[in-house]
Amino acid sequence: MNPFSSGTRLRDMIRAIRACKTAAEERGVVRKECAAIRASISENDPDYRHRNLAKLMFIHMLGYPTHFGQMECLKLIASPGFPEKRIGYLGLMLLLDERQEVLMLVTNSIKQDLNHTNQYIVGLALCALGNICSAEMARDLAPEVERLLQFRDPNIRKKAALCSIRIIKKVPDLAENFVNPVAALLKEKHHGVLITGVQLCADLCKVSTEALEYFRKKCTDGLVKVLKDVANSPYAPEYDISGISDPFLHIRLLKVLRVLGQGDADASDSMNDILAQVATKTESNKNAGNAILYECVETIMNIEDNGGLRVLAINILGRFLSNRDNNIRYVALNMLMRAIAVDSKAVQRHRATILECVKDSDPSIRKRALDLVYLLVNETNVKPLTKELTEHLEVSDPEFKGDLTAKICSIVEKFSPEKIWYIDQMLKVLSEAGTYVKDEVWHALIVVITNASDLHGYAVRSLYRAVQKARDQETLFRVAVWCIGEYGEMLVNNFGRLDIEEPATVTESDAVDVLETSIKIYSCDLTSQAMCLIALLKLSSRFPSCSQRINNIIGQYKGSFVLELQQRAIEFNSIIERHQNMRSSLAERMPVLDEATFSGRRAGSVPAAVSTSQGVSVNLPNGSAKLSTAHVADLLDLSLDDAPAPSSSGGEFLQDLLGVNLMPVSLQPDANQAQKSGSDVLLDLLSIGTPPAQSSPSTPQVLSSNTDNRSPLDILDRLSTPSAPSAQVSSTGGNSSMLDLLNGLPSRPPTSEGNGPAHSSVTAFESSSLRLTFNISKQPGNSQMTLIDGSFTNKSQDVFTDFIFQAAVPKFLQLQLDPASGNTLPANGNGSITQKLRITNSQHGKKALIMRIRISYKVNNKDVLEEGQVSNFPRDL
């Protein structure tokens, strides 16, 4: 016989498939066998139909398509014999599901089989219906299934009950038809029928409130009696499992009692006694007994309040925690987490056992126990629980330290009774697991320290001692560096020493050593290094004797490849060397940070904004915000975490550098419109061309003349030389070096240069209220240089204040602006503001000068903006 003919036995096909050594060889065998089965189906050969379907089921389980054999299932089901029907129904359940349209064709055959005289055929039909019944089939066949719930044979009643569960899930409206038959099933003596009747009762209660109320009134007492009989029944070999009579029926009865007792005090009262009996008499040394106890606890926790029973249930869970089986301990921890909301005092009694679970070797047990401990913490037990968790932090596994650290920090922040305790606990955490602490946590610690004025000295000394012991905790070093920078003199002078502190001597050099060590250890971390530089600048003011050493340390980073560090080093070096008379005001302590604002920002309820509790925020006409003098130190003490991301646009960098907003008020985008780049705004000012590449060294320039709207270093220079009106700022474009801004700070007022012979005078701009006149001359010996004296005259009857002049030129020109003579323009032409401009034309003789100007000022506290283009320069410039 051909081994792949339709007459091949199932075992021979399985043997041939298993003998295949490759997937391709297996596919070939299956393909040949499927072809033979198709040929047999087309011939309508009834002799091998059942064998073909058996082989198709095996092929289907291997994952190959077998849809062509679906109709064979229906033909076998329609056969009169039991063997054919058995194979047909098995194929029906395996090859089809309720979504197949073919299934509608079998409804009539199933209905006939449900009324068959052979109970085994009835059982086949019920089994198939319970597995693949659709909503349409449920409506058609529900009467037959309901009738079979009262069949003489218990196996048929059991299968009918299981089939009824699927029917009421598919069509809940049919639930009322099954209420009375189910009530009769609950009185069955046969455990198989009883267990399915109990499950059907529970499902009816879930889909129908009427059924729930009916069973509560009519069946609760009966179910309690059944549970009592099962719990007290003598040994029965057919139901006994580990010395417990039918634990499966125990569990089903407890589940249905939970459904009936939830939300009903009367039903709950009627089952209290039997629940207490089950909870106390069930043995817990076997897994079957633990399963019953768990369901009993679940039922007690869900029915209406009974304090004594709940304490008993929680004590059972406490015993579970001492079990060697991890699964039992895990479910006990889960249940205790839910029990806290019901009776937290009873759960608190098992606190020691729960803490032991935190130290368990199983990671799932540890994590769940830690979550439970977190829920147990309150104001009365926060100190002992935190102590236990902190001690375990020292020996915990690295993979668990992250979760443990987060929970400890959250507990300390939420339940801290006093700030000194908060600081101590956070220092312990930072010392043991600082690398696992999130940034927002140590930020919060700094906020707390700033608000505890009487603990500044204690905090900085504690941090100093901590960093001496823990050299590898980066977050601890960050907090220590910040505090030493702010309160370094308290560290050296032992200011505000508490009685609980041990006396210690720290010199100024020791404090600087910590910062120098930190900046070297964390050479790869930008945040830590930047914080060290800021702290060193502050210590240079507090420790004059170490000023030169600090300057040398900072100077090492003037050549850093990291722009942020290089910029800070150059700025701070310039402050230490050239602005000693104002360094102390710059290095003042940070203002007290508002805890409420910080907490709200962490929670997302308060937008991130600069706190102005000790300084006033002033809105400038150009839209940027300028802090008052009290915040000059804050301006230098930049926070890398809160700083905005650096802009990629050269124009935006200029905008940042100069502290101006190049967009007029009328052009400001709304909240839903994407913000325009700085380069585009520059081109709007110039009204020419397309934006140049960012790397171009000749980016169009925009310069502002207002002395109050300068970069921080301009303000510093003005403070350092009060006799000078302002320092000259020179820029060669968007890519100008920060070094020019820093080392270009003169220590005395710039001397005026000779303007050379006058060339001409032009009216550059004139409106109804303002006139700008340019007096033009050439630089002797330099034909490319043009010198311009600008004169602004007020034609109106109102005084102009906060006067700002801005200018932009194309990239072939270079513009330099001297500071304006003032920022207030008298009315009626009774005075003027003058300003010098220098323009270098790299295309002299080929291209004429052109300039875009913008003038802003205030009239009666109202912002005014005027702009225009100057193109009437003489051609030979």
C-alpha positions, 0 to 999 in steps of 0.5 A, spaced: 500 500 500 502 507 498 504 509 505 501 516 503 494 513 500 488 515 504 488 508 507 494 509 511 493 508 518 494 514 523 500 511 526 503 510 520 503 517 518 505 520 525 511 515 524 513 518 517 512 525 520 516 524 526 522 521 521 523 527 518 529 530 519 528 537 516 522 542 516 522 542 508 521 534 509 516 534 514 512 539 509 513 534 503 510 529 507 504 533 510 503 536 503 502 528 500 498 526 505 493 532 504 493 531 497 491 523 498 485 526 503 483 531 498 482 525 493 479 521 498 474 526 500 472 528 492 471 520 491 466 521 497 469 514 500 465 513 507 470 507 509 476 512 510 472 518 512 473 517 520 481 515 519 482 522 514 479 526 519 483 523 525 489 525 520 487 532 519 486 533 526 493 531 527 496 535 521 492 541 524 495 540 531 502 541 527 499 548 524 498 546 517 491 549 514 486 543 514 479 547 512 478 543 506 476 537 511 471 541 515 465 538 511 467 531 513 466 533 520 459 534 519 458 528 515 461 524 521 456 527 526 450 526 521 452 518 521 448 514 526 454 510 529 457 512 536 464 511 533 463 516 527 460 521 531 465 521 536 470 523 531 466 528 528 464 532 534 472 531 536 474 534 529 468 539 530 471 542 536 478 542 534 477 544 527 472 549 527 470 555 532 464 559 533 466 564 528 465 559 522 459 560 518 459 552 517 457 551 524 450 553 523 449 547 519 451 543 525 445 546 529 440 541 527 444 535 528 446 537 535 439 538 537 437 531 534 443 528 538 441 532 544 434 528 544 438 521 542 436 515 546 443 513 547 446 517 553 453 517 550 451 521 544 447 526 548 454 527 552 458 528 545 453 533 543 453 537 550 461 537 550 461 540 543 456 545 545 459 547 551 466 548 547 463 552 541 456 554 542 455 561 539 449 566 541 445 563 535 446 556 537 445 558 544 438 561 543 436 555 539 438 549 543 437 552 550 431 549 551 434 542 550 440 543 555 435 546 560 431 539 560 437 535 560 439 539 567 433 534 570 436 528 566 436 521 570 444 520 569 448 524 573 454 525 568 449 528 563 446 533 568 453 535 570 455 536 562 448 540 561 450 544 567 457 546 564 454 547 557 449 552 561 455 556 563 457 557 556 450 559 554 448 564 559 455 567 558 453 568 550 446 570 552 445 573 559 438 574 557 437 566 558 439 566 565 432 567 568 430 560 565 436 556 569 434 559 576 429 554 578 433 548 575 440 550 578 436 551 585 435 544 584 442 542 582 444 545 589 441 539 593 444 534 589 448 529 593 453 527 587 459 531 588 460 532 580 453 535 579 454 539 585 460 542 583 458 544 576 451 546 579 455 551 584 459 554 579 453 555 574 450 558 580 456 563 581 455 565 574 448 566 574 449 571 580 454 575 576 450 576 570 443 577 573 441 581 579 435 578 579 438 571 580 443 573 585 437 576 590 433 569 589 439 565 591 441 569 597 434 568 599 432 561 597 439 558 597 444 561 602 442 557 608 442 550 603 449 552 601 452 553 608 449 546 610 452 543 604 459 546 606 458 544 613 457 537 611 463 537 606 467 540 612 465 535 617 464 529 612 468 522 614 473 519 610 471 518 603 476 514 598 473 517 592 473 524 594 479 524 599 485 528 597 491 529 602 486 527 608 481 533 606 474 531 603 473 534 596 477 540 596 475 542 589 468 542 592 470 546 598 473 552 594 467 552 589 462 553 595 466 558 598 467 562 592 459 562 591 458 564 598 463 570 597 458 572 591 452 571 595 455 575 602 458 581 598 454 587 600 448 583 604 449 583 611 444 578 613 447 573 608 454 574 611 451 573 618 448 566 616 455 564 614 460 567 619 460 560 623 461 555 618 467 560 615 470 560 622 469 553 622 473 552 616 478 557 618 480 553 624 479 546 623 482 546 616 489 543 616 495 547 613 500 542 612 498 540 605 497 544 599 490 542 599 488 545 606 492 551 604 488 552 598 481 552 602 484 556 607 486 562 602 479 561 599 476 562 606 480 568 607 478 571 601 471 570 602 471 573 609 475 579 607 469 580 601 463 579 605 460 584 610 464 586 616 465 582 622 472 584 626 473 577 629 473 573 623 477 578 619 483 578 625 482 570 624 483 571 616 489 576 617 492 571 622 492 565 617 495 570 612 501 571 617 502 564 618 502 563 610 508 568 610 512 563 615 511 557 609 517 555 605 513 555 599 514 561 595 507 561 592 503 561 598 507 567 601 506 571 595 499 570 595 499 571 602 502 578 601 498 580 595 492 578 600 495 583 606 496 588 601 488 588 600 487 587 607 490 593 609 484 598 607 480 593 611 483 592 618 490 595 618 491 594 625 491 587 624 496 587 619 501 591 623 501 585 628 505 581 622 510 587 621 516 583 623 514 577 619 513 582 613 520 585 614 523 578 614 520 577 607 523 583 604 530 580 605 528 573 602 532 571 596 526 570 591 525 577 588 518 577 587 517 576 594 522 581 596 518 586 591 511 585 594 513 585 601 517 592 600 510 594 597 506 592 603 511 595 608 510 601 604 503 601 605 504 599 613 508 606 614 505 611 618 507 617 623 507 612 629 512 607 626 516 611 620 522 611 624 523 603 626 521 601 619 525 606 616 531 604 620 530 596 618 529 598 611 536 602 611 540 597 615 537 592 609 540 597 604 547 595 606 546 588 604 541 588 599 542 585 592 544 590 587 538 589 582 534 590 588 537 596 591 533 601 586 526 599 588 528 599 596 532 606 595 526 609 591 521 606 597 525 609 603 526 616 599 518 616 598 517 614 606 522 619 608 519 625 604 512 623 606 512 621 613 518 625 616 517 628 623 522 633 623 527 636 618 534 633 622 531 626 622 529 627 614 537 629 613 540 624 617 536 618 613 537 621 606 544 622 608 544 614 610 541 612 603 545 617 599 551 614 602 549 606 601 546 607 594 547 614 592 547 611 585 540 609 585 537 615 587 533 619 582 535 627 581 528 629 584 530 626 590 537 629 592 534 636 589 528 635 594 534 634 600 537 641 598 530 644 598 529 642 605 536 644 607 535 651 605 529 652 608 532 649 615 536 655 617 538 652 624 541 646 620 545 649 615 552 647 619 549 641 621 548 639 614 554 641 611 558 638 617 554 631 616 555 631 608 563 633 609 564 626 614 559 622 609 564 624 603 570 622 607 567 615 608 563 614 601 568 616 595 563 612 590 557 615 591 556 621 586 549 623 588 552 624 595 558 628 592 553 633 588 549 634 595 556 635 599 559 640 593 552 644 593 552 645 601 560 646 601 559 652 596 553 655 600 555 654 607 563 653 607 564 658 612 560 654 617 564 648 616 570 651 618 568 655 623 563 650 626 557 654 626 551 652 629 554 645 632 549 641 635 550 637 642 549 631 638 555 632 633 562 630 635 567 636 635 571 636 629 576 641 626 576 642 618 580 647 615 579 652 609 584 647 605 580 641 607 574 644 604 577 646 598 580 639 597 573 635 597 571 639 591 578 638 588 577 631 589 570 631 587 572 634 580 577 629 579 573 623 581 567 625 576 571 627 570 566 624 566 560 627 569 558 634 566 553 636 572 558 634 578 564 638 574 559 644 573 557 644 580 564 643 583 566 649 579 560 654 582 562 651 589 569 653 588 567 660 585 563 661 592 569 659 596 574 663 593 569 669 596 568 665 603 576 663 603 580 669 601 586 665 603 585 659 598 583 664 592 589 663 588 589 655 589 581 655 587 583 660 581 588 655 579 583 649 579 578 653 575 583 655 570 585 648 569 578 647 565 579 653 561 581 649 555 576 643 556 573 640 550 566 641 554 563 648 552 559 648 558 565 647 563 570 651 558 565 657 559 564 657 566 571 656 567 573 662 563 567 666 566 569 664 573 577 666 572 575 672 570 571 674 576 576 672 581 582 675 577 579 682 575 572 683 579 574 682 586 571 688 589 564 685 587 565 677 587 562 677 594 556 680 592 556 675 586 557 669 591 552 670 596 548 664 598 542 662 594 535 665 596 531 660 600 527 655 595 520 655 596 518 648 598 511 648 596 513 650 589 518 645 588 513 640 591 508 642 586 512 642 580 514 635 582 507 633 582 506 637 575 501 642 578 505 648 578 509 650 572 517 651 572 518 658 573 524 662 577 522 663 584 522 671 585 521 670 593 527 675 594 527 679 588 522 682 583 522 679 575 521 685 570 518 684 564 523 687 558 520 690 552 523 685 548 519 680 551 525 677 555 525 676 563 530 680 567 531 679 574 533 684 579 540 685 582 538 680 588 538 675 583 545 676 579 548 671 583 542 666 581 544 668 574 551 665 575 549 659 579 546 655 573 542 649 574 544 644 569 538 640 570 533 645 570 537 649 564 533 649 557 536 645 552 541 649 548 538 651 541 541 649 535 540 655 531 545 660 531 540 666 531 537 663 537 544 663 540 545 670 539 538 671 542 540 668 548 547 671 548 544 678 548 538 677 552 533 680 547 527 677 543 528 679 536 521 678 534 516 684 535 510 683 539 506 683 533 509 677 530 509 673 537 507 666 535 501 663 539 501 657 543 499 653 537 504 655 532 511 653 532 516 658 534 520 661 529 528 660 529 533 666 530 536 665 523 529 667 520 528 672 525 534 676 523 532 675 515 526 678 517 529 684 520 534 684 514 529 683 509 534 679 504 536 672 502 535 665 505 538 663 512 546 662 512 549 655 514 549 655 522 557 654 521 558 660 517 563 665 521 559 671 518 552 670 520 548 676 520 549 680 526 544 683 531 546 688 536 542 692 542 544 698 545 540 698 551 545 698 557 540 694 562 539 689 557 546 686 557 549 679 558 550 678 565 558 680 564 556 686 562 552 687 568 558 685 572 563 690 568 558 695 570 558 694 577 566 693 578 567 700 574 561 704 577 564 710 574 564 708 567 557 708 563 558 701 560 563 697 557 564 696 549 561 690 546 564 687 540 561 682 536 563 679 529 557 674 528 553 669 531 559 664 532 563 669 536 567 666 542 565 667 549 572 668 550 571 675 547 566 677 551 570 675 558 577 677 556 574 683 552 571 686 559 575 693 560 577 695 567 576 702 565 571 706 560 573 706 553 576 712 550 573 715 544 576 714 537 577 720 532 572 720 527 576 722 522 573 727 517 566 728 516 563 725 510 555 726 510 549 727 514 543 723 512 536 722 516 536 714 517 529 714 520 523 718 521 516 717 524 511 722 527 515 721 534 522 720 532 528 722 528 534 718 527 540 722 524 547 719 522 553 723 521 557 719 517 565 719 516 571 715 514 576 711 518 583 715 516 587 709 512 582 704 512 577 705 506 573 699 509 571 702 515 565 707 516 564 711 522 557 713 524 554 718 530 547 716 531 543 721 534 536 720 536 531 726 537 524 725 540 519 729 536 513 728 541 510 731 547 512 725 552 518 722 555 521 716 552 524 711 557 527 704 556 530 706 550 533 700 546 536 701 539 538 694 535 541 694 528 542 688 523 546 688 517 548 682 512 553 677 512 558 681 508 558 687 513 561 687 520 557 692 525 560 694 532 555 698 537 558 703 542 553 703 548 548 709 548 549 715 552 542 714 555 536 710 555 531 716 557 529 721 551 527 728 553 520 730 550 520 736 544 527 735 542 530 738 548 535 733 548 538 727 544 541 720 545 547 719 541 550 712 539 557 710 535 557 705 530 562 702 526 561 698 520 566 694 516 564 693 509 568 687 506 565 688 499 567 695 499 566 698 492 562 693 490 556 693 495 553 699 498 551 699 506 544 697 508 542 696 515 535 694 518 534 697 525 529 696 530 527 701 536 523 700 542 521 704 548 516 706 553 511 711 553 507 712 559 509 705 561 506 702 554 511 699 549 512 702 543 516 698 537 518 702 531 523 699 525 525 700 518 531 699 513 536 704 512 538 704 504 540 711 503 547 711 505 552 714 500 554 709 494 562 710 496 562 707 503 
